[in-house]
């Protein structure tokens, strides 16, 4: 069943004014997980930045939403957290069917979880400060030696393959996973389970990663359901984990969350489980994607590999460029708290807005030759970590992990190239490399 343009079910200011609707063939790319895997989304973003940088996508099965594709507009919306809300509607693109199902289950709330990305003030900062100190640069420095040991182990495992490996499956997935799980206090034997659940929640639409994705591949968008079983499995695991950390607290992040209070009250079951899930998933998946994205780009650009190999001082710049290039968090949604104006267009209260970070990170007005991967790109004002109050809590940890891994890996290899067909995951919200066969020479 093909999507079709039709009158909006939820009134939007532009629908009765000048027609700023995005052509259907372009709009559909924004909601099609396959477009994020095969690169068509970047073609759509280029067209939108040039022709309709702030327009309305109206696709069957999803409430109409504004689409912000320019760096400046994404920045402007992101810095106004009281005007553009996370909590009023889903902060992640969701179908009408899934939205109705969640509201039925959650007593009218559009949120299946209650993480930091679902909160506005005053709650957002109250919950953010619970763990914020763990992720400050001065505190992370104390973890550097432990992270380097983990990185060395990951490099040795890669080198032991004899010159051929799937860099995603053998290195990029497991290194940041082990780091964040050790910080949380999750037993190492449970890391495989956490990885599988993370892939199932972020790769829900991917037939190789999602638990029920293959069965839903031919289901029209407007009829697709969420797989609530993944959330249930996460809850079951972290409920037992939290009980253990309350009874036997230690100096890990998991114990901190289990025993935290807000306004003098312990976190509710939903809040604690949500906190664990966001740290456990976002705490490694996005870092894995950026690391894999960097190796993919280096394998395709031997000149850039040679540049950073010859000058290790470029490693921090390589890290930032890989984050810009991959932009693992592709989109977030915001909801207008009142009538306002964006990019000269009237936005009505309750209008839904998609922030397209991967588009902003290739905005020709901000980045010179944005379609090129440059390990020495400076300045690099990418938006991959967001902006404003919701700036990524773990950004410094992610950059430290990647820096340390490259410091350990680059001196050990002489060259790298692709050794087969790489692949990206099929996902609108968070996506990145899921397969990256490479061959390399030892230094």
N, C-alpha and C positions, 0 to 999 in steps of 0.2 A: 504494500500500500504506500503510495507516494504522498509526502506531505503536501499540503496546499495552503495558499494564502486565503485567509477569510477574515471576517470582521473580528476584532479583538473581543475576547470574553471579558477582559478586565479593562475598563476605559483607560486610555492613555492620552495625554494632552495632544500629542502629535496626530492622533488618528482623525481628528476632526479639523486639523489645520493643514498646513502644507505637508505634502506626503514625503516623509523622511524614512519610509519603510525600505529596508534593504532588499534587493532582488532575492527571490526565493533560492536560486541556485547558490548564492553566496551565503545567505542566512542559514541554509541547511548545513553548511560546513561547520558552523559554530556549535551545532548540537550533535554532530555525527562523530562518534569516537574514532572511526576509521580515518577521518580526515586529519586527526592529530597524530596518527601513526604513519601515514604515507606522505605527509608533508603538504597536502592540499590546504591545510589551515593557514600556512604562511602565504600562499597565493591569495587566499581570501583576505587575510590581514592587509596585504599590499594594496589590494583593490579598495578596501575600506578606508585605509589611511588617505588614499588619494581622492576617493570619490564620495564617501559617506562616513567620515571619521566618528560621528556620533549620531547613529541612526537606530531604527527599531527593527529587531528581528521578530518576525511573526510566523512561527512554524507550528504545524499541527502537533498537538499533544503537549505543548509547553506554553505557559502564559507568555505573552509578548514581553520583550525586555529591550531596554536601551543597550547599545554596544559601544563601549569606549575603547578605541584602538590607538589613540595618540598618547605619547608619553606625558605630555602636559596635562591632558584631561584626566588621565589616571592618577597623576600626582595630585591634582586639585581636588578630586573626589576623595582620595585617600586621606588627605590632611584634614578633612572636615568630618570628623567622626560623629559629631552630634547631629549633623545634617544628613549624612548617608550612613544608615544603620546596618549592623550585622544581624541583629536579633529579631527584627520585625517580620522577616520572611526567611526562607532558607538562604544561607550564604553560599550555597553550592547549587549549581543548576540542577533542577529536578523536574521530572515530568509531572503533569497534573494528576495522573493516577497515583504516582508515588507520594506526592504531596498530600492528597486526600487520605491515603492509607496511614501516613505518619500522624496526621492530625487526629484521625480516629483512635490510633493507639495511644497518643500522648495527651489526650484530653483537650484537644484544640491547638496545642503547640505545634509549630511547623518543624520542630527540632527533635530528632531521634536521640541526639546526644546534647550535652551542655558543656561544650569545651570553650576555650577562650575565643575561638573564631565565631561562636554563636552569641557572644555577650557584648553588650554596650555598657557605658557608664551608668551607675557607679559600680556595677558588679565586676566589669572587666578588670579594672585595676586591682580590686580587692583580691581577685583570684590570681592575677598575673604575678603580684608581688610574692605570693607563696613560694614560687620556685625561681624567681628572677635572679636572685643572687648566685644560684648555681651556674648560670650561663653568662656571668659578667667576665670580661677578659682577665681581670686580676685573679679571679678564682679558678678560671680554666687553666691558667699557667701551672697551677699545682697538679693538674692532671696530665700535663704534656708528656712526662716520662712514661706514664702508664699507656697513653695513646700510642706513643712511639713503639713500645714493645708490641702492641697489637698490630701496628702497621708493618713492623719487621716480619712478624709471623705471616701476614698476608702476602708480602713480597716473596718470602721464601717458598710459600705454597705455589705462587705463580711460577717462579723460576724452576721449581721441581717438575713442572709439566713438560719440560724439555723443549720449549720454544713455541708451543701451540696451546692455546686455551680459549675458553669463552670468558672474556674479561669480566663481563657482567656476573655470570653465575659463579665464577671461581674467585673473584676478588671484590668487585664493586658492591655486590649485595652484602657480603658477609663482614667486611671490615667495619663500616659504620654501624651495622646491626650489633656487632659484638661490643662496640664502644658504648652505645646508648643503653644496651641491656646491662652491662656491667655497672654503669652509673646508676641505673634504676634498682639494681639488686636482683634482677631476674636470673635464675640459674642458667648456666650455659647450656645445659641439656634441653632447655625449653626454647632456645633461640630459633630452632627450625620451625617450631609451631608458630612463633610470633611472625616470622618471615612469611609463612604461608598465609596467615590471616591478613597481614598487611597487603600482600599482593591481591588477595581476594576482595579487600575493601576498596583499594584504589584502582584495581584492574577489573572491577566487576563486569564491565562490558567486553573485556578481552577474552576471546574463546580459549586462550591458553592459560590465562591467569584467574579469571573469574570462576566462582564456584558453580554458577548456573548460567554462565554467559553463552555457552554453546546452544543450550536449549532455547535461549531468548534471541538468538541471532536473527531469526526471521520474523520476530514479533514486532509489529509496528511500534514506533516510538511512543505513541500515545497510550499503549497498552502495557508497557514494560513496568515491572514491579521491582522494588528493592529486594535484595536478598537479606532478609533480617536475620538469617541464621548465622551470618558472619559476626554481626554485632552481638548476638546472643552468646556465641562462643567466646568472644573477647570478654564479655561481662562475666561469664562463668569462671574464666581463668583469673581475671583480676579481682573478683570478689574473694576468692580463696587466697590470692596473693595479699590483698589488703588485710584480711583477717590475720594472716601470719605476721605481717609487718606491724600490726597494732599490738599483737601479743609478744612479738620478739623484735622490737625496733632496733635498727642499727644506723650507721652514718651514711645511708644511701638515699637517693631521691625518692625511691618507693616508700620508704619509711616516713619521709617528710610529708608526702601527700596523704598517706594513710592516717597520720596523726595531726593534720592541719585543722585549723578552725578559721571560720570567717564570721565576723560579728559575734564572736563568743560561742559559736555553734560548730560542731563537727561537720565536715562536708557530708552532704547527703550521698546515698548510694549512687545515684545517677551522676552527681558531680565528681565523686572520686573515680568512678569507673571511666567517665569521660576524660578526666585528666590523664589517667594512665594511658588510655587509648591514643590521645593526641600526641603525647610524648613518645610513646612506643612506636607509633607509625611515622609521624612527621620527623621524629628524631633520627631516623635513618634512611627512609625511602628517598627523600629529596636529595640527600647527600650522595646516596648510591647513584641516583640518576645523573647528577652533575659530574660525578667521577667517571661514570661510563661515557657520558657525553664528551668529556675531555679526551679520553682515550680514543674514541671514535674519530674526533676531529683531528687529533695528532696523527692517527694512522692514515688519514686522508690528506694530510698536509705535512709532508716530510720536512719542508722548509721551516715550519713553525716548531716541529719537534726538535730540529737541529738548533734552532734559536734558543729555546729554553734549556736544552741539554748543554749548550755551551755557556749559558749564563744562568746559574741557579737563582740569582737574584730576581729573575723574572717569574719564579714560581708563584708568589702571591698574585701577580697579574694574570698568570695562567688560571689560577683558581677563580678569580672574578670573571674572566672571560668565559670559562666553562659554565659558570652559573648563568651568565647572560645568554650564552649560546643555547643552553638546554632549557632554561626556565622551567624547572619541574612543575611548579604550581602554575598552570596555564591560566586559570580563571578563578575569580571570586565574584560573588554577587553582593550588591548593596541595595538598600531600599531607601527611597527618599522619605525623610521625616516630615517634610512640608513642601508646598509648592516652591520651586526654585528655578534656576536657569543654569544650564551647562552648555558650554560651547555655543552660546547664543541661542539656545533652544529651550523652550519651556518644558520643564519636567514637573509632573504633578505629584502630589503627596501619594505615597504607596507605590509609585512606579519602581520597577525592578531594573537594576543596571548591572551589566556584565563588565568587569574590568579585565581586559585582555592583556595580561602582563607580557606574554611572549610577543605580542604585537608592539607594545611600548618599548620592549627591549631591542626591536629592530626598526625603530622609528628613524627615518632618514634625516629628520630635523635635529636629532640629538646625536646619532652615531654616524661617524664617517664609514662608508662602505659597510653597513650593518650586516650584509649577507656574507661577510668574510670573517673567518675565525683568526683572531690575532692575539698571540700570547703576550704581546707588549702593548695592548690597547690601553691608552690613558688619554683623557679621563675615561672612566667607565661607570657612568651614572645609571646602572641598571636598576630595575624595579623588582627583581626576582624575589627579594625578601619582603616586598610590600613597602608601605610607608605609613607614617603617623602612629597612632596608638597601637595598631595591630602589626607593627614591624615584627618580623619573625623573632621569637624569643631565643631560638637556638642558632642564630646566624653566626655568632662568633665561634661556637663549637664546630659548626659545619665547615667553616673556612679553615679552622685549625686542623681538623681531621684531614682535609684534602691537602693542605700544605705539607703536613707531616708525611702523608703517603707518597707524594711526589718527591719529597726530599729523600725518601728511602728508595724509591723505585727508579728514578731517572738515572742515577749513577750506575745502576746494575744492568741496564739494557742499552744496546748500541743503535737499534732501529726497531721500528714496529710498522706493520701493515695489516690491512684487512685480510682475512683468510676464509672468506665466505660472505654470506649475505647477512648484515646486521638487521635488527628489527626494533621498532619502537612499540610500546604498549598502546593499546586502544583505550583512551580515556580522555574525557573532556576536562576533568578537574586537575588531577595530578598524573603526569605521564613522563616516561623517559625510556632509555634503552632497556630492552628485555633480553636481547641476544646480541653478542658482539664477539664473533670469532676473530682472533688475531693470531699472527705469528710474529715472533720477535727474535732478535739476536742478542745474546748476552754480551755485555761490555767486557 
